[in-house]
Every structure is written in C-alpha cells, then in structure tokens.
Amino acid sequence: MSTEEITIRVPRRLAQAYRSAAPEQRRKMELYLTLLLTTYVGAAGSGFDDVWTRLGEETKASGLTEDRLNELLKEIGDERRSGQASGDGLGAA
C-alpha cells in the first residue's frame, strides 16, 4: 500500500505527545490513525456526509452529549487559536 503524508490540526497536548514519542510509538500512533480513518472512510470511499453521519450516530450511542461535544470543540478551537497566535506550527507533522 502506498502512503502519503497529510497534516491535521490537533490539540497542543496531542501534538506534543506525538513529537516527544519514540519512533516506535509514533509508528503505532500513525497505524492507529490509519485504522481509524479507514473505518470511517471505508474501503469503498464513503463520502464526507456519510462519514459525518456515521460519526454522529456513534457519538450519540457512546453517550457523548451535545453540551460536552461543544465544550470539546471549544477547547480545540481555543488551543488552535492560541497555537496560531504563537506560531508554534501546531498542525505540522
């Protein structure tokens, strides 16, 4: 399977954990993310709307409330804005 590098934005603590991890741990994180994304995109290449709908259904089934989801999204947004203001390259791999 050929691979391609992508850049994603994550909360600062996750970026720091990834950067400070040993090479073997980084490889495991990358494999986990690949499996997670593959699960949501699917072998047939589901469209974004299908993925988003499935994610929403699974989130509700897990018990995550809309209020808690909004808190998490606000936290990520705050961390993203803070990272952009300080120029820390938060999304860089």
C-alpha positions as CSV (number, residue, x, y, z in Angstrom):
1,M,0.0,0.0,0.0
2,S,1.4,3.4,-1.0
3,T,1.2,6.1,1.6
4,E,1.0,9.9,1.5
5,E,1.7,12.4,4.3
6,I,-1.1,14.7,5.5
7,T,-1.2,17.4,8.0
8,I,-4.0,17.6,10.6
9,R,-4.7,20.0,13.4
10,V,-4.9,18.5,16.9
11,P,-4.9,19.9,20.4
12,R,-1.5,21.1,21.5
13,R,-1.1,18.3,24.1
14,L,-1.6,15.7,21.4
15,A,0.9,17.3,19.1
16,Q,3.4,17.5,21.9
17,A,2.9,13.8,22.8
18,Y,3.4,12.8,19.2
19,R,6.5,14.9,18.8
20,S,8.1,13.6,22.0
21,A,7.2,9.9,21.4
22,A,9.9,7.4,20.5
23,P,9.9,6.4,16.8
24,E,8.2,3.1,17.5
25,Q,5.4,4.9,19.5
26,R,4.9,7.3,16.6
27,R,4.6,4.4,14.2
28,K,1.9,2.9,16.4
29,M,0.1,6.2,16.6
30,E,0.2,6.5,12.8
31,L,-1.1,3.0,12.4
32,Y,-4.0,3.6,14.8
33,L,-5.0,6.8,13.0
34,T,-4.8,5.0,9.7
35,L,-7.1,2.3,11.0
36,L,-9.5,4.9,12.5
37,L,-9.7,6.9,9.3
38,T,-10.1,3.7,7.2
39,T,-13.0,2.7,9.5
40,Y,-14.8,6.0,8.8
41,V,-13.9,6.4,5.2
42,G,-14.4,2.7,4.3
43,A,-12.9,0.6,1.6
44,A,-15.4,2.0,-0.9
45,G,-14.5,5.6,-0.1
46,S,-17.7,6.8,1.5
47,G,-18.4,10.5,1.0
48,F,-17.8,13.0,3.8
49,D,-21.6,13.3,4.6
50,D,-21.8,9.5,5.1
51,V,-18.7,9.6,7.4
52,W,-20.0,12.6,9.3
53,T,-23.5,10.9,9.8
54,R,-21.9,7.7,11.0
55,L,-19.6,9.6,13.4
56,G,-22.6,11.4,14.8
57,E,-24.6,8.2,15.3
58,E,-21.6,6.5,17.0
59,T,-21.0,9.6,19.2
60,K,-24.6,9.7,20.4
61,A,-24.6,5.9,21.0
62,S,-21.5,6.3,23.2
63,G,-23.3,8.8,25.4
64,L,-21.4,11.9,24.5
65,T,-23.8,14.8,25.0
66,E,-24.1,17.8,22.7
67,D,-23.0,20.1,25.5
68,R,-19.8,18.0,26.1
69,L,-19.1,17.9,22.4
70,N,-19.4,21.7,22.2
71,E,-17.0,22.0,25.2
72,L,-14.5,19.8,23.4
73,L,-14.8,21.7,20.2
74,K,-14.4,25.0,22.0
75,E,-11.3,23.6,23.7
76,I,-9.8,22.5,20.4
77,G,-10.7,25.9,18.8
78,D,-9.1,27.8,21.7
79,E,-5.9,25.7,21.5
80,R,-5.8,26.1,17.7
81,R,-6.2,29.9,18.0
82,S,-3.5,30.0,20.8
83,G,-1.2,28.0,18.6
84,Q,-1.7,30.2,15.6
85,A,-1.1,33.3,17.7
86,S,2.2,31.9,19.0
87,G,3.2,30.4,15.6
88,D,4.0,27.0,17.1
89,G,3.2,25.1,13.9
90,L,0.6,23.0,15.7
91,G,-0.5,21.1,12.6
92,A,2.9,20.3,11.4
93,A,3.9,16.6,11.3
